[in-house]
Amino acid sequence: MKTDHILYVCINKKGGKACIGPKSREVFRALRKHAKERIEEDGVDIVVKRMECMGYCGEGPNVKIHGGPFFHEVTEDDADSILDVALKCT
């Protein structure tokens, strides 16, 4: 199966306001969970990957859609809306 949609979640270990400090692991888990649900329900191929640094340490947690926009200060509650945007990016 070809991967059509890839999201990157910064999990930088600098601490503080850097991504790992404001719960980026929880954001990563939420995105993976919601992406898996969409794969099972709709057959949509979405992959969520970890990334070490995106260069926006003061605005974390950060998410980047491959070929699409960045999202800053992301929370678990943002997972579905970010996936919606990812599905519109080709």
VMD Tcl script that draws the C-alpha trace (Angstrom):
set ca {
  {0.00 0.00 0.00}
  {1.34 3.43 -0.95}
  {1.49 5.97 1.85}
  {-0.46 9.02 0.75}
  {-0.37 11.09 3.92}
  {2.52 11.47 6.36}
  {2.51 13.55 9.55}
  {5.61 14.32 11.61}
  {5.43 15.04 15.33}
  {8.40 16.70 17.01}
  {9.54 14.79 20.07}
  {12.63 16.85 20.83}
  {14.04 16.06 24.27}
  {15.14 19.60 25.19}
  {12.37 19.98 27.76}
  {10.73 23.22 28.85}
  {8.57 24.72 26.11}
  {10.37 22.52 23.57}
  {8.14 19.81 22.19}
  {8.71 17.03 24.69}
  {7.86 19.38 27.60}
  {4.26 20.20 26.60}
  {3.18 16.61 26.02}
  {4.20 15.88 22.44}
  {4.16 12.15 23.16}
  {0.48 12.39 24.00}
  {-0.12 14.32 20.77}
  {1.80 11.63 18.86}
  {-0.30 8.86 20.44}
  {-3.56 10.71 19.75}
  {-2.67 11.28 16.09}
  {-1.67 7.63 15.64}
  {-4.86 6.42 17.31}
  {-7.11 8.65 15.20}
  {-5.14 7.83 12.02}
  {-5.54 4.11 12.72}
  {-9.29 4.57 13.18}
  {-9.51 6.33 9.82}
  {-7.53 3.56 8.14}
  {-9.90 0.95 9.58}
  {-13.09 2.92 8.82}
  {-12.27 4.63 5.52}
  {-9.23 2.82 4.15}
  {-7.30 6.10 4.22}
  {-3.53 5.62 4.48}
  {-2.10 8.02 7.08}
  {1.28 7.48 8.75}
  {2.38 9.38 11.85}
  {6.14 9.53 12.47}
  {8.40 10.97 15.15}
  {10.88 13.71 14.31}
  {13.68 15.10 16.48}
  {13.47 18.82 15.72}
  {11.51 21.14 13.45}
  {13.13 24.36 14.62}
  {10.07 25.78 16.36}
  {11.07 24.83 19.90}
  {9.29 27.74 21.56}
  {5.96 26.85 19.92}
  {5.68 23.13 20.67}
  {4.28 20.60 20.43}
  {4.71 20.86 16.67}
  {3.23 18.78 13.86}
  {4.10 18.95 10.16}
  {2.11 17.46 7.32}
  {4.38 16.24 4.52}
  {3.69 18.64 1.66}
  {1.45 20.74 3.88}
  {1.42 23.16 6.79}
  {2.98 23.22 10.25}
  {0.84 23.21 13.39}
  {2.14 24.70 16.64}
  {1.05 24.39 20.28}
  {-0.85 21.26 19.32}
  {-2.95 19.37 21.87}
  {-4.53 15.93 21.76}
  {-7.84 17.62 20.95}
  {-6.38 18.88 17.65}
  {-5.81 15.38 16.24}
  {-8.96 15.09 14.12}
  {-8.72 18.58 12.65}
  {-5.04 18.02 11.72}
  {-5.95 14.72 10.06}
  {-8.72 16.49 8.14}
  {-6.15 18.94 6.76}
  {-3.72 16.12 5.96}
  {-6.36 14.37 3.89}
  {-6.77 17.52 1.77}
  {-3.01 17.67 1.07}
  {-1.81 15.44 -1.75}
}
mol new
graphics top color blue
foreach p $ca { graphics top sphere $p radius 0.5 }
foreach p [lrange $ca 0 end-1] q [lrange $ca 1 end] { graphics top cylinder $p $q radius 0.2 }
display resetview
